[in-house]
Amino acid sequence: MFSPCKGCKERTEKCHADCEKYLAFREYCEQKRKERDRDSNVRDYFGERKIKTARIFKRRIYGTHKNDS
């Protein structure tokens, strides 16, 4: 999604503070960023749990961890 400023006929210096189109666009971007951050945190958590679970089962099957002496 492109900023509404691209090709805007009413664009001036420092218009971002007053432009309703830009403020709405900025709010939309913030909302999408928050959703992306939330989703990545959940994905990271479950990915980490999957790795830890795989290590536990590997130790049960093979007996020791490769770094164990």
Gaussian input, Z-matrix of N, CA and C with variables (Angstrom, degrees):
# hf/3-21g

backbone

0 1
 N
 C     1     B1
 C     2     B2     1     A1
 N     3     B3     2     A2     1     D1
 C     4     B4     3     A3     2     D2
 C     5     B5     4     A4     3     D3
 N     6     B6     5     A5     4     D4
 C     7     B7     6     A6     5     D5
 C     8     B8     7     A7     6     D6
 N     9     B9     8     A8     7     D7
 C    10    B10     9     A9     8     D8
 C    11    B11    10    A10     9     D9
 N    12    B12    11    A11    10    D10
 C    13    B13    12    A12    11    D11
 C    14    B14    13    A13    12    D12
 N    15    B15    14    A14    13    D13
 C    16    B16    15    A15    14    D14
 C    17    B17    16    A16    15    D15
 N    18    B18    17    A17    16    D16
 C    19    B19    18    A18    17    D17
 C    20    B20    19    A19    18    D18
 N    21    B21    20    A20    19    D19
 C    22    B22    21    A21    20    D20
 C    23    B23    22    A22    21    D21
 N    24    B24    23    A23    22    D22
 C    25    B25    24    A24    23    D23
 C    26    B26    25    A25    24    D24
 N    27    B27    26    A26    25    D25
 C    28    B28    27    A27    26    D26
 C    29    B29    28    A28    27    D27
 N    30    B30    29    A29    28    D28
 C    31    B31    30    A30    29    D29
 C    32    B32    31    A31    30    D30
 N    33    B33    32    A32    31    D31
 C    34    B34    33    A33    32    D32
 C    35    B35    34    A34    33    D33
 N    36    B36    35    A35    34    D34
 C    37    B37    36    A36    35    D35
 C    38    B38    37    A37    36    D36
 N    39    B39    38    A38    37    D37
 C    40    B40    39    A39    38    D38
 C    41    B41    40    A40    39    D39
 N    42    B42    41    A41    40    D40
 C    43    B43    42    A42    41    D41
 C    44    B44    43    A43    42    D42
 N    45    B45    44    A44    43    D43
 C    46    B46    45    A45    44    D44
 C    47    B47    46    A46    45    D45
 N    48    B48    47    A47    46    D46
 C    49    B49    48    A48    47    D47
 C    50    B50    49    A49    48    D48
 N    51    B51    50    A50    49    D49
 C    52    B52    51    A51    50    D50
 C    53    B53    52    A52    51    D51
 N    54    B54    53    A53    52    D52
 C    55    B55    54    A54    53    D53
 C    56    B56    55    A55    54    D54
 N    57    B57    56    A56    55    D55
 C    58    B58    57    A57    56    D56
 C    59    B59    58    A58    57    D57
 N    60    B60    59    A59    58    D58
 C    61    B61    60    A60    59    D59
 C    62    B62    61    A61    60    D60
 N    63    B63    62    A62    61    D61
 C    64    B64    63    A63    62    D62
 C    65    B65    64    A64    63    D63
 N    66    B66    65    A65    64    D64
 C    67    B67    66    A66    65    D65
 C    68    B68    67    A67    66    D66
 N    69    B69    68    A68    67    D67
 C    70    B70    69    A69    68    D68
 C    71    B71    70    A70    69    D69
 N    72    B72    71    A71    70    D70
 C    73    B73    72    A72    71    D71
 C    74    B74    73    A73    72    D72
 N    75    B75    74    A74    73    D73
 C    76    B76    75    A75    74    D74
 C    77    B77    76    A76    75    D75
 N    78    B78    77    A77    76    D76
 C    79    B79    78    A78    77    D77
 C    80    B80    79    A79    78    D78
 N    81    B81    80    A80    79    D79
 C    82    B82    81    A81    80    D80
 C    83    B83    82    A82    81    D81
 N    84    B84    83    A83    82    D82
 C    85    B85    84    A84    83    D83
 C    86    B86    85    A85    84    D84
 N    87    B87    86    A86    85    D85
 C    88    B88    87    A87    86    D86
 C    89    B89    88    A88    87    D87
 N    90    B90    89    A89    88    D88
 C    91    B91    90    A90    89    D89
 C    92    B92    91    A91    90    D90
 N    93    B93    92    A92    91    D91
 C    94    B94    93    A93    92    D92
 C    95    B95    94    A94    93    D93
 N    96    B96    95    A95    94    D94
 C    97    B97    96    A96    95    D95
 C    98    B98    97    A97    96    D96
 N    99    B99    98    A98    97    D97
 C   100   B100    99    A99    98    D98
 C   101   B101   100   A100    99    D99
 N   102   B102   101   A101   100   D100
 C   103   B103   102   A102   101   D101
 C   104   B104   103   A103   102   D102
 N   105   B105   104   A104   103   D103
 C   106   B106   105   A105   104   D104
 C   107   B107   106   A106   105   D105
 N   108   B108   107   A107   106   D106
 C   109   B109   108   A108   107   D107
 C   110   B110   109   A109   108   D108
 N   111   B111   110   A110   109   D109
 C   112   B112   111   A111   110   D110
 C   113   B113   112   A112   111   D111
 N   114   B114   113   A113   112   D112
 C   115   B115   114   A114   113   D113
 C   116   B116   115   A115   114   D114
 N   117   B117   116   A116   115   D115
 C   118   B118   117   A117   116   D116
 C   119   B119   118   A118   117   D117
 N   120   B120   119   A119   118   D118
 C   121   B121   120   A120   119   D119
 C   122   B122   121   A121   120   D120
 N   123   B123   122   A122   121   D121
 C   124   B124   123   A123   122   D122
 C   125   B125   124   A124   123   D123
 N   126   B126   125   A125   124   D124
 C   127   B127   126   A126   125   D125
 C   128   B128   127   A127   126   D126
 N   129   B129   128   A128   127   D127
 C   130   B130   129   A129   128   D128
 C   131   B131   130   A130   129   D129
 N   132   B132   131   A131   130   D130
 C   133   B133   132   A132   131   D131
 C   134   B134   133   A133   132   D132
 N   135   B135   134   A134   133   D133
 C   136   B136   135   A135   134   D134
 C   137   B137   136   A136   135   D135
 N   138   B138   137   A137   136   D136
 C   139   B139   138   A138   137   D137
 C   140   B140   139   A139   138   D138
 N   141   B141   140   A140   139   D139
 C   142   B142   141   A141   140   D140
 C   143   B143   142   A142   141   D141
 N   144   B144   143   A143   142   D142
 C   145   B145   144   A144   143   D143
 C   146   B146   145   A145   144   D144
 N   147   B147   146   A146   145   D145
 C   148   B148   147   A147   146   D146
 C   149   B149   148   A148   147   D147
 N   150   B150   149   A149   148   D148
 C   151   B151   150   A150   149   D149
 C   152   B152   151   A151   150   D150
 N   153   B153   152   A152   151   D151
 C   154   B154   153   A153   152   D152
 C   155   B155   154   A154   153   D153
 N   156   B156   155   A155   154   D154
 C   157   B157   156   A156   155   D155
 C   158   B158   157   A157   156   D156
 N   159   B159   158   A158   157   D157
 C   160   B160   159   A159   158   D158
 C   161   B161   160   A160   159   D159
 N   162   B162   161   A161   160   D160
 C   163   B163   162   A162   161   D161
 C   164   B164   163   A163   162   D162
 N   165   B165   164   A164   163   D163
 C   166   B166   165   A165   164   D164
 C   167   B167   166   A166   165   D165
 N   168   B168   167   A167   166   D166
 C   169   B169   168   A168   167   D167
 C   170   B170   169   A169   168   D168
 N   171   B171   170   A170   169   D169
 C   172   B172   171   A171   170   D170
 C   173   B173   172   A172   171   D171
 N   174   B174   173   A173   172   D172
 C   175   B175   174   A174   173   D173
 C   176   B176   175   A175   174   D174
 N   177   B177   176   A176   175   D175
 C   178   B178   177   A177   176   D176
 C   179   B179   178   A178   177   D177
 N   180   B180   179   A179   178   D178
 C   181   B181   180   A180   179   D179
 C   182   B182   181   A181   180   D180
 N   183   B183   182   A182   181   D181
 C   184   B184   183   A183   182   D182
 C   185   B185   184   A184   183   D183
 N   186   B186   185   A185   184   D184
 C   187   B187   186   A186   185   D185
 C   188   B188   187   A187   186   D186
 N   189   B189   188   A188   187   D187
 C   190   B190   189   A189   188   D188
 C   191   B191   190   A190   189   D189
 N   192   B192   191   A191   190   D190
 C   193   B193   192   A192   191   D191
 C   194   B194   193   A193   192   D192
 N   195   B195   194   A194   193   D193
 C   196   B196   195   A195   194   D194
 C   197   B197   196   A196   195   D195
 N   198   B198   197   A197   196   D196
 C   199   B199   198   A198   197   D197
 C   200   B200   199   A199   198   D198
 N   201   B201   200   A200   199   D199
 C   202   B202   201   A201   200   D200
 C   203   B203   202   A202   201   D201
 N   204   B204   203   A203   202   D202
 C   205   B205   204   A204   203   D203
 C   206   B206   205   A205   204   D204

   B1=1.4420
   B2=1.5231
   B3=1.3016
   B4=1.4524
   B5=1.5272
   B6=1.3118
   B7=1.4547
   B8=1.5318
   B9=1.3338
   B10=1.4643
   B11=1.5276
   B12=1.3157
   B13=1.4639
   B14=1.5249
   B15=1.3251
   B16=1.4640
   B17=1.5295
   B18=1.2902
   B19=1.4611
   B20=1.5183
   B21=1.3231
   B22=1.4685
   B23=1.5268
   B24=1.3076
   B25=1.4760
   B26=1.5327
   B27=1.3380
   B28=1.4667
   B29=1.5235
   B30=1.3102
   B31=1.4562
   B32=1.5258
   B33=1.3334
   B34=1.4652
   B35=1.5164
   B36=1.3226
   B37=1.4551
   B38=1.5263
   B39=1.2911
   B40=1.4679
   B41=1.5313
   B42=1.3105
   B43=1.4676
   B44=1.5309
   B45=1.3331
   B46=1.4623
   B47=1.5247
   B48=1.2923
   B49=1.4616
   B50=1.5242
   B51=1.3306
   B52=1.4579
   B53=1.5285
   B54=1.3013
   B55=1.4651
   B56=1.5354
   B57=1.3187
   B58=1.4658
   B59=1.5252
   B60=1.3321
   B61=1.4704
   B62=1.5202
   B63=1.3368
   B64=1.4587
   B65=1.5265
   B66=1.3210
   B67=1.4659
   B68=1.5308
   B69=1.3256
   B70=1.4662
   B71=1.5282
   B72=1.3209
   B73=1.4603
   B74=1.5218
   B75=1.3314
   B76=1.4669
   B77=1.5303
   B78=1.3094
   B79=1.4598
   B80=1.5297
   B81=1.3330
   B82=1.4620
   B83=1.5305
   B84=1.3337
   B85=1.4651
   B86=1.5276
   B87=1.3153
   B88=1.4686
   B89=1.5279
   B90=1.3251
   B91=1.4625
   B92=1.5318
   B93=1.3218
   B94=1.4679
   B95=1.5223
   B96=1.3310
   B97=1.4627
   B98=1.5229
   B99=1.3244
   B100=1.4623
   B101=1.5279
   B102=1.3348
   B103=1.4575
   B104=1.5240
   B105=1.3213
   B106=1.4641
   B107=1.5277
   B108=1.3289
   B109=1.4626
   B110=1.5205
   B111=1.3277
   B112=1.4621
   B113=1.5238
   B114=1.3155
   B115=1.4566
   B116=1.5189
   B117=1.3273
   B118=1.4634
   B119=1.5213
   B120=1.3385
   B121=1.4616
   B122=1.5215
   B123=1.3104
   B124=1.4683
   B125=1.5140
   B126=1.3287
   B127=1.4664
   B128=1.5252
   B129=1.3319
   B130=1.4643
   B131=1.5188
   B132=1.3351
   B133=1.4541
   B134=1.5231
   B135=1.3291
   B136=1.4543
   B137=1.5230
   B138=1.3236
   B139=1.4626
   B140=1.5164
   B141=1.3257
   B142=1.4614
   B143=1.5220
   B144=1.3232
   B145=1.4669
   B146=1.5267
   B147=1.3188
   B148=1.4629
   B149=1.5282
   B150=1.3220
   B151=1.4607
   B152=1.5306
   B153=1.3337
   B154=1.4610
   B155=1.5233
   B156=1.3250
   B157=1.4614
   B158=1.5316
   B159=1.3197
   B160=1.4644
   B161=1.5243
   B162=1.3237
   B163=1.4685
   B164=1.5190
   B165=1.3205
   B166=1.4668
   B167=1.5236
   B168=1.3332
   B169=1.4629
   B170=1.5165
   B171=1.3130
   B172=1.4640
   B173=1.5223
   B174=1.3283
   B175=1.4697
   B176=1.5208
   B177=1.3226
   B178=1.4616
   B179=1.5243
   B180=1.3184
   B181=1.4703
   B182=1.5242
   B183=1.3289
   B184=1.4531
   B185=1.5201
   B186=1.2962
   B187=1.4533
   B188=1.5248
   B189=1.3074
   B190=1.4541
   B191=1.5043
   B192=1.2793
   B193=1.4633
   B194=1.5242
   B195=1.3211
   B196=1.4643
   B197=1.5278
   B198=1.3357
   B199=1.4680
   B200=1.5237
   B201=1.3314
   B202=1.4528
   B203=1.5324
   B204=1.3302
   B205=1.4533
   B206=1.5057
   A1=108.82
   A2=115.60
   A3=121.18
   A4=110.59
   A5=114.81
   A6=121.72
   A7=109.41
   A8=117.04
   A9=119.36
   A10=112.27
   A11=117.54
   A12=121.58
   A13=111.29
   A14=116.54
   A15=119.91
   A16=109.49
   A17=116.06
   A18=121.78
   A19=114.73
   A20=118.32
   A21=121.71
   A22=110.28
   A23=115.99
   A24=121.52
   A25=111.96
   A26=116.95
   A27=121.43
   A28=112.45
   A29=117.91
   A30=122.06
   A31=110.96
   A32=114.63
   A33=122.03
   A34=108.29
   A35=116.78
   A36=119.99
   A37=108.95
   A38=116.75
   A39=123.87
   A40=113.64
   A41=118.15
   A42=119.86
   A43=112.49
   A44=118.36
   A45=120.28
   A46=113.51
   A47=117.77
   A48=120.59
   A49=112.58
   A50=117.74
   A51=121.34
   A52=114.47
   A53=117.85
   A54=121.67
   A55=110.65
   A56=116.38
   A57=121.07
   A58=111.88
   A59=116.47
   A60=120.08
   A61=110.42
   A62=116.10
   A63=119.55
   A64=111.05
   A65=118.14
   A66=120.95
   A67=110.85
   A68=116.92
   A69=120.81
   A70=110.31
   A71=116.59
   A72=121.59
   A73=110.54
   A74=117.47
   A75=122.68
   A76=110.82
   A77=117.57
   A78=122.18
   A79=110.73
   A80=115.82
   A81=120.98
   A82=110.74
   A83=117.04
   A84=121.23
   A85=111.48
   A86=116.67
   A87=120.71
   A88=111.05
   A89=116.63
   A90=121.33
   A91=110.45
   A92=117.12
   A93=121.12
   A94=111.39
   A95=117.02
   A96=120.69
   A97=110.78
   A98=117.02
   A99=121.12
   A100=111.37
   A101=116.66
   A102=120.46
   A103=110.92
   A104=116.37
   A105=121.19
   A106=110.09
   A107=117.42
   A108=121.24
   A109=111.09
   A110=116.93
   A111=120.62
   A112=110.54
   A113=117.05
   A114=120.87
   A115=111.85
   A116=117.53
   A117=119.18
   A118=110.68
   A119=118.19
   A120=120.35
   A121=110.92
   A122=117.68
   A123=121.43
   A124=109.77
   A125=116.54
   A126=121.37
   A127=110.14
   A128=117.62
   A129=120.99
   A130=111.19
   A131=117.38
   A132=121.17
   A133=110.78
   A134=116.97
   A135=119.29
   A136=112.00
   A137=117.38
   A138=119.91
   A139=111.31
   A140=116.22
   A141=121.15
   A142=111.00
   A143=116.78
   A144=120.53
   A145=110.86
   A146=116.82
   A147=121.21
   A148=110.40
   A149=117.20
   A150=121.62
   A151=110.63
   A152=116.78
   A153=120.05
   A154=111.60
   A155=116.44
   A156=120.52
   A157=110.34
   A158=117.30
   A159=120.87
   A160=110.56
   A161=117.84
   A162=120.97
   A163=111.46
   A164=116.54
   A165=120.55
   A166=110.21
   A167=116.94
   A168=119.69
   A169=111.69
   A170=118.02
   A171=121.34
   A172=109.75
   A173=116.70
   A174=120.05
   A175=111.19
   A176=117.24
   A177=120.48
   A178=111.22
   A179=115.89
   A180=119.58
   A181=111.47
   A182=117.68
   A183=121.90
   A184=113.86
   A185=118.34
   A186=121.74
   A187=115.18
   A188=119.67
   A189=121.18
   A190=110.53
   A191=114.40
   A192=120.74
   A193=107.55
   A194=118.96
   A195=121.57
   A196=112.94
   A197=118.21
   A198=120.89
   A199=112.24
   A200=117.68
   A201=120.88
   A202=109.07
   A203=117.16
   A204=120.61
   A205=111.12
   D1=133.61
   D2=-178.90
   D3=-96.10
   D4=152.77
   D5=176.41
   D6=-63.63
   D7=144.03
   D8=178.38
   D9=-68.45
   D10=-8.15
   D11=-179.29
   D12=-71.71
   D13=-26.20
   D14=-177.41
   D15=-64.85
   D16=116.11
   D17=178.96
   D18=78.94
   D19=10.07
   D20=-179.16
   D21=-72.05
   D22=129.92
   D23=-179.20
   D24=-77.32
   D25=-22.07
   D26=-177.24
   D27=-95.81
   D28=9.20
   D29=-175.20
   D30=-69.25
   D31=134.27
   D32=176.41
   D33=-138.13
   D34=174.67
   D35=174.57
   D36=-64.82
   D37=138.44
   D38=175.97
   D39=59.56
   D40=30.63
   D41=-179.48
   D42=-81.65
   D43=-11.24
   D44=-177.60
   D45=-60.66
   D46=-30.29
   D47=-179.13
   D48=-70.09
   D49=-25.79
   D50=-175.11
   D51=-111.45
   D52=-17.14
   D53=-173.45
   D54=-75.70
   D55=118.41
   D56=-179.24
   D57=-66.31
   D58=-37.45
   D59=178.67
   D60=-62.26
   D61=-44.62
   D62=-179.10
   D63=-67.62
   D64=-41.10
   D65=-179.95
   D66=-62.83
   D67=-39.31
   D68=176.58
   D69=-65.54
   D70=-42.18
   D71=177.59
   D72=-61.45
   D73=-43.51
   D74=-179.69
   D75=-63.61
   D76=-41.18
   D77=177.63
   D78=-62.96
   D79=-42.08
   D80=177.27
   D81=-60.96
   D82=-43.52
   D83=179.06
   D84=-64.05
   D85=-41.30
   D86=178.22
   D87=-62.85
   D88=-42.82
   D89=178.96
   D90=-61.76
   D91=-45.15
   D92=178.72
   D93=-63.74
   D94=-38.63
   D95=178.91
   D96=-64.23
   D97=-42.99
   D98=178.89
   D99=-63.45
   D100=-41.73
   D101=176.88
   D102=-62.20
   D103=-42.93
   D104=-179.61
   D105=-64.24
   D106=-43.15
   D107=178.61
   D108=-63.45
   D109=-43.89
   D110=179.15
   D111=-62.32
   D112=-45.68
   D113=-179.54
   D114=-64.50
   D115=-38.66
   D116=-179.36
   D117=-69.32
   D118=-34.31
   D119=176.90
   D120=-64.17
   D121=-42.79
   D122=178.50
   D123=-65.04
   D124=-44.32
   D125=-179.31
   D126=-63.26
   D127=-42.83
   D128=178.34
   D129=-62.00
   D130=-42.31
   D131=-179.29
   D132=-61.65
   D133=-50.19
   D134=-177.42
   D135=-69.90
   D136=-32.68
   D137=175.50
   D138=-64.52
   D139=-41.32
   D140=178.43
   D141=-65.88
   D142=-41.21
   D143=178.07
   D144=-62.84
   D145=-38.85
   D146=179.64
   D147=-63.10
   D148=-42.99
   D149=179.38
   D150=-64.47
   D151=-45.23
   D152=179.93
   D153=-63.13
   D154=-40.89
   D155=178.74
   D156=-63.98
   D157=-41.81
   D158=178.72
   D159=-61.93
   D160=-40.08
   D161=178.11
   D162=-63.49
   D163=-41.95
   D164=179.72
   D165=-60.96
   D166=-47.81
   D167=-179.71
   D168=-66.47
   D169=-35.01
   D170=178.12
   D171=-63.62
   D172=-42.27
   D173=178.20
   D174=-64.27
   D175=-37.70
   D176=178.84
   D177=-66.03
   D178=-38.37
   D179=-178.43
   D180=-74.82
   D181=-47.82
   D182=-174.06
   D183=-95.92
   D184=-6.29
   D185=174.08
   D186=92.88
   D187=-54.23
   D188=-178.09
   D189=-131.53
   D190=163.26
   D191=176.72
   D192=-84.34
   D193=149.00
   D194=-175.97
   D195=-62.25
   D196=-22.14
   D197=178.50
   D198=-87.02
   D199=-10.35
   D200=179.78
   D201=-73.99
   D202=145.07
   D203=179.28
   D204=-94.48

